[in-house]
């Protein structure tokens, strides 16, 4: 038997607990999370291939071009040969390369038969927890679903398979290829909580164990800065990158800590409805407000959106909060239809301009529209591959406009 296969047999792990099982004969590969990558192309070859060279059919053992996460689990039975190497490059929606292939890495540097999901969402030090966290991981080979568990304390059974006695909520995520979950619970209670995830097979039996528990620390009251809005504020971009990736939050590019009170999917009316519950516990001194895009593209009139924004403004002033509005960025209906299979109202540009005219006439207004629109008033693909959520380059432009506004308004 070949050396590679012998090594795998030595590493293979058996039962992890009475009612759980580990998927055997697999390997987990991880790589750098490239900027604005929609997906990744993975190649495995029988020799190291240089970045600027193409692999020949004789060299190529395996290839895949639709990996949505910066890592993957593979069945080793499909990988025949000794001394294999892998390399990766990022792709856009049309599978065009965004960069060259990475340097080749020996396949045996990967993780054989991982016992638990690999988490991909972490917060930087001093980055306030978003009000609605998003949890993300590398898909587990053989999974049919996942269970996300929220805890009030560190679990008494780290990396076990049973629910913790400290569980306060849990969510089931259907689909083995799923890699994230958008929490619908607003973290307005102060304290430190934890989350972890476990993969389930088609019979809802655990595959391996729970991931490590990750902290969620909530501090309420006396925030100087906060942002309030929909998914553009919440984060995420380049189609496959959820808000758990801080690079897709425009607040990440501001030189001071900002509490993110955004919630994906919000209309301007939904923002009004959740203001007291979601904003007031943090008592921000200044609130950046960006909302109405989902309303406009769904056919709501500009007048109705303005009415909602006026209400939010009044609520801010009643509670000693200074509202600072951002103009709504443009959208790209063709791209939205392709990615989300959703229509955009025919008159969206007319209605959006009404809202932006209202915003520009507010005492505190920050321009984003003109910085992100092309000559036809459309959001170009270079700033948002899905036509709706600005990618990293677009988020940096938004943050730069905020910084320029604050430089010109030293009173803040």
DRENDO-1510 file (C-alpha; in Angstrom, 1 decimal, always signed):
<recs>
REC; n; res; u; v; w
REC; 1; UNK; +0.0; +0.0; +0.0 .
REC; 2; UNK; +1.3; +3.4; -0.8 .
REC; 3; UNK; +2.8; +5.6; +1.9 .
REC; 4; UNK; +0.1; +8.2; +1.6 .
REC; 5; UNK; -2.6; +5.6; +2.2 .
REC; 6; UNK; -0.8; +4.1; +5.1 .
REC; 7; UNK; -0.5; +7.5; +6.7 .
REC; 8; UNK; -4.2; +8.0; +6.4 .
REC; 9; UNK; -5.0; +4.7; +8.0 .
REC; 10; UNK; -2.9; +5.6; +10.9 .
REC; 11; UNK; -4.6; +9.0; +11.3 .
REC; 12; UNK; -8.2; +7.8; +10.9 .
REC; 13; UNK; -10.3; +8.3; +14.0 .
REC; 14; UNK; -13.2; +6.0; +15.1 .
REC; 15; UNK; -16.2; +6.7; +17.2 .
REC; 16; UNK; -16.1; +9.9; +19.2 .
REC; 17; UNK; -18.9; +9.0; +21.6 .
REC; 18; UNK; -21.7; +6.5; +22.0 .
REC; 19; UNK; -24.2; +8.3; +19.8 .
REC; 20; UNK; -21.9; +10.3; +17.6 .
REC; 21; UNK; -19.6; +9.4; +14.7 .
REC; 22; UNK; -16.7; +11.0; +12.9 .
REC; 23; UNK; -16.6; +11.0; +9.1 .
REC; 24; UNK; -13.6; +9.0; +8.2 .
REC; 25; UNK; -11.3; +9.2; +5.2 .
REC; 26; UNK; -11.5; +12.9; +4.7 .
REC; 27; UNK; -9.2; +15.9; +4.7 .
REC; 28; UNK; -9.9; +19.6; +5.5 .
REC; 29; UNK; -8.0; +22.2; +3.6 .
REC; 30; UNK; -7.9; +25.9; +4.6 .
REC; 31; UNK; -6.5; +29.0; +2.8 .
REC; 32; UNK; -6.4; +32.8; +2.9 .
REC; 33; UNK; -9.8; +34.5; +2.6 .
REC; 34; UNK; -9.2; +36.6; -0.5 .
REC; 35; UNK; -10.6; +40.1; -1.0 .
REC; 36; UNK; -14.0; +40.1; -2.7 .
REC; 37; UNK; -13.9; +36.5; -3.7 .
REC; 38; UNK; -17.3; +35.0; -4.6 .
REC; 39; UNK; -15.8; +31.5; -4.8 .
REC; 40; UNK; -12.5; +29.7; -5.0 .
REC; 41; UNK; -11.0; +27.3; -7.5 .
REC; 42; UNK; -9.1; +24.4; -6.0 .
REC; 43; UNK; -6.5; +22.3; -7.8 .
REC; 44; UNK; -4.8; +19.2; -6.5 .
REC; 45; UNK; -1.8; +17.9; -8.5 .
REC; 46; UNK; +0.9; +15.3; -8.3 .
REC; 47; UNK; +3.6; +17.9; -8.3 .
REC; 48; UNK; +3.9; +21.5; -7.2 .
REC; 49; UNK; +2.8; +23.9; -9.9 .
REC; 50; UNK; +4.0; +27.5; -10.1 .
REC; 51; UNK; +1.6; +30.3; -9.6 .
REC; 52; UNK; +1.7; +31.4; -13.2 .
REC; 53; UNK; +1.6; +28.0; -14.7 .
REC; 54; UNK; -1.3; +25.8; -15.7 .
REC; 55; UNK; -1.5; +22.2; -14.6 .
REC; 56; UNK; -1.6; +19.6; -17.3 .
REC; 57; UNK; -4.1; +16.8; -17.5 .
REC; 58; UNK; -1.4; +14.4; -16.4 .
REC; 59; UNK; -0.6; +16.5; -13.3 .
REC; 60; UNK; -4.1; +17.3; -12.2 .
REC; 61; UNK; -5.7; +14.9; -9.8 .
REC; 62; UNK; -8.7; +17.0; -8.7 .
REC; 63; UNK; -10.3; +20.3; -9.4 .
REC; 64; UNK; -13.3; +22.3; -8.2 .
REC; 65; UNK; -14.4; +25.8; -9.0 .
REC; 66; UNK; -17.5; +26.5; -6.8 .
REC; 67; UNK; -16.2; +26.6; -3.2 .
REC; 68; UNK; -17.9; +29.4; -1.4 .
REC; 69; UNK; -15.8; +29.3; +1.8 .
REC; 70; UNK; -12.0; +29.7; +2.5 .
REC; 71; UNK; -11.7; +26.0; +3.1 .
REC; 72; UNK; -13.2; +22.7; +2.2 .
REC; 73; UNK; -13.5; +19.1; +3.3 .
REC; 74; UNK; -12.8; +16.4; +0.7 .
REC; 75; UNK; -13.2; +12.6; +0.4 .
REC; 76; UNK; -9.8; +11.1; +0.3 .
REC; 77; UNK; -11.0; +8.2; -1.8 .
REC; 78; UNK; -11.2; +10.6; -4.7 .
REC; 79; UNK; -7.5; +11.6; -4.3 .
REC; 80; UNK; -5.2; +8.9; -5.6 .
REC; 81; UNK; -1.4; +9.3; -5.4 .
REC; 82; UNK; +1.5; +10.1; -3.2 .
REC; 83; UNK; +3.1; +13.5; -2.6 .
REC; 84; UNK; +0.1; +15.6; -3.7 .
REC; 85; UNK; -0.1; +19.4; -3.6 .
REC; 86; UNK; -3.0; +21.8; -3.6 .
REC; 87; UNK; -3.3; +25.4; -4.7 .
REC; 88; UNK; -6.2; +27.9; -4.7 .
REC; 89; UNK; -7.3; +31.1; -6.5 .
REC; 90; UNK; -10.2; +33.4; -6.0 .
REC; 91; UNK; -12.9; +33.8; -8.6 .
REC; 92; UNK; -15.7; +36.3; -9.3 .
REC; 93; UNK; -19.3; +35.4; -10.1 .
REC; 94; UNK; -18.5; +34.5; -13.7 .
REC; 95; UNK; -15.6; +32.3; -12.5 .
REC; 96; UNK; -13.0; +34.8; -13.8 .
REC; 97; UNK; -9.8; +34.7; -11.7 .
REC; 98; UNK; -9.3; +37.6; -9.3 .
REC; 99; UNK; -5.7; +36.7; -8.6 .
REC; 100; UNK; -3.1; +34.1; -9.4 .
REC; 101; UNK; -3.1; +30.6; -7.9 .
REC; 102; UNK; -1.5; +30.5; -4.4 .
REC; 103; UNK; +1.8; +28.8; -3.9 .
REC; 104; UNK; +1.4; +25.0; -3.8 .
REC; 105; UNK; +1.1; +23.4; -0.4 .
REC; 106; UNK; +1.6; +19.7; +0.4 .
REC; 107; UNK; -1.7; +18.0; +0.8 .
REC; 108; UNK; -0.5; +16.3; +4.0 .
REC; 109; UNK; -0.4; +19.8; +5.6 .
REC; 110; UNK; -4.2; +19.6; +5.8 .
REC; 111; UNK; -6.2; +18.3; +8.7 .
REC; 112; UNK; -7.1; +14.6; +8.4 .
REC; 113; UNK; -10.6; +13.6; +9.7 .
REC; 114; UNK; -11.4; +16.7; +11.7 .
REC; 115; UNK; -13.5; +16.0; +14.7 .
REC; 116; UNK; -15.4; +19.3; +14.9 .
REC; 117; UNK; -16.5; +22.2; +12.5 .
REC; 118; UNK; -13.9; +24.9; +11.7 .
REC; 119; UNK; -15.3; +28.3; +12.7 .
REC; 120; UNK; -14.7; +31.2; +10.4 .
REC; 121; UNK; -16.3; +34.1; +12.3 .
REC; 122; UNK; -14.2; +35.9; +14.9 .
REC; 123; UNK; -14.3; +39.5; +16.2 .
REC; 124; UNK; -11.3; +41.7; +16.5 .
REC; 125; UNK; -10.3; +43.0; +19.8 .
REC; 126; UNK; -12.3; +46.2; +20.7 .
REC; 127; UNK; -14.8; +45.5; +17.9 .
REC; 128; UNK; -18.3; +45.7; +19.5 .
REC; 129; UNK; -20.5; +42.7; +19.0 .
REC; 130; UNK; -23.1; +43.4; +16.2 .
REC; 131; UNK; -26.6; +43.5; +17.5 .
REC; 132; UNK; -27.5; +40.5; +15.3 .
REC; 133; UNK; -24.5; +38.2; +15.1 .
REC; 134; UNK; -23.9; +35.9; +12.1 .
REC; 135; UNK; -22.2; +32.6; +12.8 .
REC; 136; UNK; -20.1; +30.9; +10.1 .
REC; 137; UNK; -18.1; +27.7; +9.6 .
REC; 138; UNK; -16.5; +25.5; +6.9 .
REC; 139; UNK; -19.1; +23.0; +5.6 .
REC; 140; UNK; -18.7; +19.5; +7.0 .
REC; 141; UNK; -18.4; +16.6; +4.5 .
REC; 142; UNK; -21.4; +14.2; +4.9 .
REC; 143; UNK; -23.5; +16.8; +6.8 .
REC; 144; UNK; -27.2; +17.2; +6.0 .
REC; 145; UNK; -27.8; +19.9; +8.6 .
REC; 146; UNK; -26.2; +21.8; +11.5 .
REC; 147; UNK; -27.3; +22.8; +15.0 .
REC; 148; UNK; -26.2; +26.1; +16.3 .
REC; 149; UNK; -26.3; +26.4; +20.1 .
REC; 150; UNK; -26.3; +29.6; +22.2 .
REC; 151; UNK; -25.1; +29.4; +25.7 .
REC; 152; UNK; -25.1; +31.5; +28.8 .
REC; 153; UNK; -21.8; +30.2; +30.0 .
REC; 154; UNK; -18.9; +28.0; +28.7 .
REC; 155; UNK; -20.2; +24.5; +28.1 .
REC; 156; UNK; -19.6; +21.8; +30.8 .
REC; 157; UNK; -19.0; +19.4; +27.9 .
REC; 158; UNK; -16.5; +21.2; +25.6 .
REC; 159; UNK; -16.5; +19.6; +22.2 .
REC; 160; UNK; -19.0; +17.0; +23.2 .
REC; 161; UNK; -22.1; +15.9; +21.3 .
REC; 162; UNK; -24.9; +16.6; +23.9 .
REC; 163; UNK; -26.7; +19.9; +24.4 .
REC; 164; UNK; -25.1; +22.0; +27.2 .
REC; 165; UNK; -27.0; +22.7; +30.4 .
REC; 166; UNK; -26.3; +26.3; +29.7 .
REC; 167; UNK; -28.1; +26.3; +26.4 .
REC; 168; UNK; -30.5; +29.2; +26.1 .
REC; 169; UNK; -31.4; +28.9; +22.4 .
REC; 170; UNK; -30.6; +26.6; +19.5 .
REC; 171; UNK; -31.2; +26.8; +15.7 .
REC; 172; UNK; -31.3; +24.0; +13.1 .
REC; 173; UNK; -29.7; +25.0; +9.8 .
REC; 174; UNK; -30.9; +22.7; +6.9 .
REC; 175; UNK; -28.5; +21.8; +4.2 .
REC; 176; UNK; -25.0; +20.2; +4.3 .
REC; 177; UNK; -23.5; +22.9; +2.2 .
REC; 178; UNK; -24.7; +25.7; +4.5 .
REC; 179; UNK; -21.9; +27.7; +6.1 .
REC; 180; UNK; -23.6; +30.5; +8.1 .
REC; 181; UNK; -26.6; +31.4; +10.2 .
REC; 182; UNK; -28.1; +34.9; +10.7 .
REC; 183; UNK; -29.3; +35.1; +14.3 .
REC; 184; UNK; -32.7; +36.7; +14.6 .
REC; 185; UNK; -32.2; +37.4; +18.3 .
REC; 186; UNK; -31.1; +41.0; +19.2 .
REC; 187; UNK; -28.4; +40.9; +21.8 .
REC; 188; UNK; -29.6; +43.7; +24.0 .
REC; 189; UNK; -28.9; +41.9; +27.3 .
REC; 190; UNK; -25.5; +42.8; +28.9 .
REC; 191; UNK; -23.2; +39.8; +29.6 .
REC; 192; UNK; -21.0; +37.2; +27.9 .
REC; 193; UNK; -22.7; +34.5; +25.9 .
REC; 194; UNK; -21.2; +31.7; +23.7 .
REC; 195; UNK; -22.1; +30.0; +20.5 .
REC; 196; UNK; -21.0; +26.7; +18.9 .
REC; 197; UNK; -22.1; +24.5; +16.0 .
REC; 198; UNK; -22.3; +20.7; +15.3 .
REC; 199; UNK; -22.9; +18.9; +12.0 .
REC; 200; UNK; -25.7; +16.4; +11.7 .
REC; 201; UNK; -26.2; +13.6; +9.3 .
REC; 202; UNK; -29.5; +12.7; +7.4 .
REC; 203; UNK; -30.7; +10.9; +10.5 .
REC; 204; UNK; -29.9; +13.9; +12.7 .
REC; 205; UNK; -27.1; +12.1; +14.4 .
REC; 206; UNK; -24.0; +14.1; +15.2 .
REC; 207; UNK; -21.1; +14.0; +12.8 .
REC; 208; UNK; -18.1; +14.5; +15.1 .
REC; 209; UNK; -18.4; +16.9; +18.0 .
REC; 210; UNK; -19.4; +20.5; +18.7 .
REC; 211; UNK; -17.0; +23.2; +17.7 .
REC; 212; UNK; -15.1; +25.3; +20.2 .
REC; 213; UNK; -17.4; +27.7; +22.0 .
REC; 214; UNK; -17.0; +31.3; +20.8 .
REC; 215; UNK; -17.7; +34.3; +23.1 .
REC; 216; UNK; -20.3; +36.9; +22.4 .
REC; 217; UNK; -19.8; +39.9; +24.8 .
REC; 218; UNK; -22.5; +42.5; +25.0 .
REC; 219; UNK; -22.1; +45.9; +26.7 .
REC; 220; UNK; -25.1; +48.2; +26.8 .
REC; 221; UNK; -25.4; +51.9; +27.5 .
REC; 222; UNK; -23.4; +55.0; +26.7 .
REC; 223; UNK; -22.1; +54.2; +23.3 .
REC; 224; UNK; -20.8; +57.3; +21.4 .
REC; 225; UNK; -21.2; +55.9; +17.9 .
REC; 226; UNK; -23.7; +53.4; +16.4 .
REC; 227; UNK; -25.0; +52.6; +12.9 .
REC; 228; UNK; -28.6; +51.7; +12.1 .
REC; 229; UNK; -29.8; +50.1; +8.9 .
REC; 230; UNK; -30.4; +47.1; +6.7 .
REC; 231; UNK; -28.0; +44.5; +5.3 .
REC; 232; UNK; -25.8; +47.2; +3.7 .
REC; 233; UNK; -25.0; +48.3; +7.3 .
REC; 234; UNK; -25.2; +44.8; +8.8 .
REC; 235; UNK; -22.4; +43.6; +6.5 .
REC; 236; UNK; -21.6; +40.9; +4.0 .
REC; 237; UNK; -20.8; +41.1; +0.3 .
REC; 238; UNK; -19.3; +39.5; -2.7 .
REC; 239; UNK; -22.3; +37.1; -2.6 .
REC; 240; UNK; -20.7; +34.4; -0.5 .
REC; 241; UNK; -19.2; +36.4; +2.4 .
REC; 242; UNK; -21.6; +36.8; +5.4 .
REC; 243; UNK; -21.5; +39.7; +7.9 .
REC; 244; UNK; -19.4; +37.5; +10.2 .
REC; 245; UNK; -16.5; +38.7; +7.9 .
REC; 246; UNK; -15.7; +42.2; +9.4 .
REC; 247; UNK; -14.1; +43.3; +6.1 .
REC; 248; UNK; -17.6; +43.7; +4.7 .
REC; 249; UNK; -18.7; +46.1; +7.5 .
REC; 250; UNK; -18.1; +49.7; +6.6 .
REC; 251; UNK; -17.7; +50.4; +10.3 .
REC; 252; UNK; -14.5; +48.3; +10.3 .
REC; 253; UNK; -12.8; +51.1; +8.4 .
REC; 254; UNK; -13.6; +53.8; +10.9 .
REC; 255; UNK; -10.9; +54.8; +13.4 .
REC; 256; UNK; -13.1; +54.4; +16.4 .
REC; 257; UNK; -15.4; +51.6; +17.8 .
REC; 258; UNK; -18.9; +51.6; +16.4 .
REC; 259; UNK; -21.9; +49.5; +17.6 .
REC; 260; UNK; -23.5; +47.9; +14.5 .
REC; 261; UNK; -27.3; +47.9; +14.9 .
REC; 262; UNK; -28.0; +46.8; +11.3 .
REC; 263; UNK; -30.3; +43.9; +10.5 .
REC; 264; UNK; -30.4; +42.2; +7.1 .
REC; 265; UNK; -33.7; +42.4; +5.2 .
REC; 266; UNK; -35.0; +45.5; +7.0 .
REC; 267; UNK; -37.3; +48.0; +5.2 .
REC; 268; UNK; -37.5; +51.5; +6.5 .
REC; 269; UNK; -40.7; +50.7; +8.3 .
REC; 270; UNK; -39.1; +47.7; +10.0 .
REC; 271; UNK; -36.4; +50.1; +11.3 .
REC; 272; UNK; -39.0; +52.3; +12.8 .
REC; 273; UNK; -40.6; +49.3; +14.5 .
REC; 274; UNK; -37.5; +48.1; +16.2 .
REC; 275; UNK; -36.0; +51.5; +17.1 .
REC; 276; UNK; -36.9; +51.4; +20.9 .
REC; 277; UNK; -35.9; +47.8; +21.4 .
REC; 278; UNK; -32.7; +47.8; +19.4 .
REC; 279; UNK; -31.3; +51.3; +19.6 .
REC; 280; UNK; -32.1; +52.7; +23.0 .
REC; 281; UNK; -30.4; +50.0; +25.2 .
REC; 282; UNK; -27.1; +51.3; +23.8 .
REC; 283; UNK; -27.9; +55.0; +24.2 .
REC; 284; UNK; -25.7; +56.2; +21.3 .
REC; 285; UNK; -24.7; +59.8; +21.2 .
REC; 286; UNK; -24.5; +59.8; +17.4 .
REC; 287; UNK; -26.4; +57.4; +15.1 .
REC; 288; UNK; -25.5; +56.9; +11.5 .
REC; 289; UNK; -28.7; +56.0; +9.6 .
REC; 290; UNK; -28.8; +54.2; +6.3 .
REC; 291; UNK; -32.2; +52.7; +5.4 .
REC; 292; UNK; -34.8; +52.5; +2.7 .
REC; 293; UNK; -33.0; +50.5; -0.1 .
REC; 294; UNK; -35.1; +47.4; +0.4 .
REC; 295; UNK; -38.3; +49.5; +0.4 .
REC; 296; UNK; -37.4; +51.4; -2.8 .
REC; 297; UNK; -36.4; +48.3; -4.8 .
REC; 298; UNK; -39.6; +46.6; -3.6 .
REC; 299; UNK; -41.8; +49.3; -5.0 .
REC; 300; UNK; -42.4; +51.5; -1.9 .
REC; 301; UNK; -42.7; +55.2; -2.7 .
REC; 302; UNK; -40.0; +57.6; -1.8 .
REC; 303; UNK; -42.6; +59.6; +0.2 .
REC; 304; UNK; -43.3; +56.6; +2.5 .
REC; 305; UNK; -39.6; +56.0; +3.0 .
REC; 306; UNK; -39.1; +59.6; +3.9 .
REC; 307; UNK; -42.0; +59.4; +6.4 .
REC; 308; UNK; -40.2; +56.5; +8.1 .
REC; 309; UNK; -36.9; +58.3; +8.2 .
REC; 310; UNK; -38.6; +61.4; +9.6 .
REC; 311; UNK; -40.0; +59.2; +12.4 .
REC; 312; UNK; -36.6; +57.8; +13.1 .
REC; 313; UNK; -35.2; +61.3; +13.2 .
REC; 314; UNK; -37.8; +62.4; +15.7 .
REC; 315; UNK; -37.2; +59.3; +17.9 .
REC; 316; UNK; -33.5; +60.1; +17.9 .
REC; 317; UNK; -34.1; +63.7; +19.0 .
REC; 318; UNK; -36.6; +62.7; +21.7 .
REC; 319; UNK; -33.9; +60.4; +23.2 .
REC; 320; UNK; -30.9; +62.8; +23.0 .
REC; 321; UNK; -29.4; +61.1; +20.0 .
REC; 322; UNK; -27.9; +63.0; +17.1 .
REC; 323; UNK; -29.0; +61.5; +13.8 .
REC; 324; UNK; -26.6; +61.5; +10.9 .
REC; 325; UNK; -28.1; +60.2; +7.6 .
REC; 326; UNK; -26.3; +58.5; +4.7 .
REC; 327; UNK; -27.7; +58.9; +1.2 .
REC; 328; UNK; -28.9; +55.6; -0.2 .
REC; 329; UNK; -26.4; +54.0; -2.6 .
REC; 330; UNK; -27.5; +52.9; -6.1 .
REC; 331; UNK; -28.4; +49.3; -7.0 .
REC; 332; UNK; -27.9; +47.2; -10.0 .
REC; 333; UNK; -31.3; +45.5; -11.0 .
REC; 334; UNK; -29.8; +43.2; -13.6 .
REC; 335; UNK; -27.2; +41.8; -11.1 .
REC; 336; UNK; -29.9; +41.5; -8.3 .
REC; 337; UNK; -32.1; +39.5; -10.6 .
REC; 338; UNK; -29.2; +37.2; -11.5 .
REC; 339; UNK; -27.9; +36.6; -8.0 .
REC; 340; UNK; -31.1; +36.8; -5.9 .
REC; 341; UNK; -33.8; +36.1; -8.5 .
REC; 342; UNK; -35.6; +39.2; -7.3 .
REC; 343; UNK; -37.1; +42.0; -9.4 .
REC; 344; UNK; -36.4; +45.7; -8.8 .
REC; 345; UNK; -39.2; +48.3; -9.1 .
REC; 346; UNK; -39.0; +50.0; -12.5 .
REC; 347; UNK; -39.1; +53.5; -11.0 .
REC; 348; UNK; -36.5; +52.8; -8.3 .
REC; 349; UNK; -34.2; +55.6; -9.5 .
REC; 350; UNK; -36.9; +58.2; -9.3 .
REC; 351; UNK; -38.0; +57.1; -5.9 .
REC; 352; UNK; -34.5; +56.7; -4.6 .
REC; 353; UNK; -33.6; +60.2; -5.7 .
REC; 354; UNK; -36.6; +61.6; -3.7 .
REC; 355; UNK; -35.2; +60.0; -0.6 .
REC; 356; UNK; -31.7; +61.2; -1.2 .
REC; 357; UNK; -32.9; +64.8; -1.8 .
REC; 358; UNK; -34.6; +64.6; +1.6 .
REC; 359; UNK; -31.4; +63.3; +3.2 .
REC; 360; UNK; -29.2; +65.9; +1.6 .
REC; 361; UNK; -31.4; +68.6; +3.2 .
REC; 362; UNK; -30.9; +67.2; +6.7 .
REC; 363; UNK; -28.6; +69.1; +9.2 .
REC; 364; UNK; -26.2; +66.1; +9.1 .
REC; 365; UNK; -25.9; +64.2; +5.8 .
REC; 366; UNK; -23.2; +62.0; +4.4 .
REC; 367; UNK; -22.9; +61.3; +0.6 .
REC; 368; UNK; -22.5; +57.7; -0.6 .
REC; 369; UNK; -24.7; +57.7; -3.7 .
REC; 370; UNK; -22.6; +59.8; -6.0 .
REC; 371; UNK; -19.4; +58.0; -4.9 .
REC; 372; UNK; -20.8; +54.6; -5.9 .
REC; 373; UNK; -22.9; +55.3; -8.9 .
REC; 374; UNK; -21.7; +55.0; -12.5 .
REC; 375; UNK; -22.7; +57.4; -15.3 .
REC; 376; UNK; -26.1; +55.8; -15.6 .
REC; 377; UNK; -26.8; +55.9; -11.9 .
REC; 378; UNK; -26.2; +52.1; -11.5 .
REC; 379; UNK; -24.1; +50.4; -8.8 .
REC; 380; UNK; -21.2; +48.9; -10.9 .
REC; 381; UNK; -20.0; +45.4; -10.5 .
REC; 382; UNK; -16.6; +46.5; -9.4 .
REC; 383; UNK; -18.2; +47.9; -6.2 .
REC; 384; UNK; -20.9; +45.2; -5.6 .
REC; 385; UNK; -20.9; +41.8; -7.4 .
REC; 386; UNK; -24.4; +41.1; -6.3 .
REC; 387; UNK; -25.7; +44.5; -7.3 .
REC; 388; UNK; -26.9; +45.4; -3.8 .
REC; 389; UNK; -24.3; +45.0; -1.1 .
REC; 390; UNK; -21.1; +47.0; -1.6 .
REC; 391; UNK; -18.1; +44.7; -1.5 .
REC; 392; UNK; -14.9; +45.6; +0.4 .
REC; 393; UNK; -13.9; +48.4; -2.0 .
REC; 394; UNK; -17.4; +49.9; -1.8 .
REC; 395; UNK; -17.4; +49.7; +2.0 .
REC; 396; UNK; -14.1; +51.5; +2.2 .
REC; 397; UNK; -15.5; +54.3; +0.0 .
REC; 398; UNK; -18.5; +54.6; +2.4 .
REC; 399; UNK; -16.2; +54.7; +5.4 .
REC; 400; UNK; -14.0; +57.3; +3.7 .
REC; 401; UNK; -17.0; +59.6; +3.1 .
REC; 402; UNK; -17.9; +59.3; +6.8 .
REC; 403; UNK; -14.4; +60.2; +7.9 .
REC; 404; UNK; -14.4; +63.2; +5.5 .
REC; 405; UNK; -17.7; +64.4; +7.0 .
REC; 406; UNK; -16.4; +64.1; +10.5 .
REC; 407; UNK; -13.2; +66.0; +9.6 .
REC; 408; UNK; -15.3; +68.8; +8.3 .
REC; 409; UNK; -17.5; +68.8; +11.4 .
REC; 410; UNK; -15.2; +68.9; +14.4 .
REC; 411; UNK; -18.1; +69.4; +16.7 .
REC; 412; UNK; -18.6; +65.6; +16.5 .
</recs>
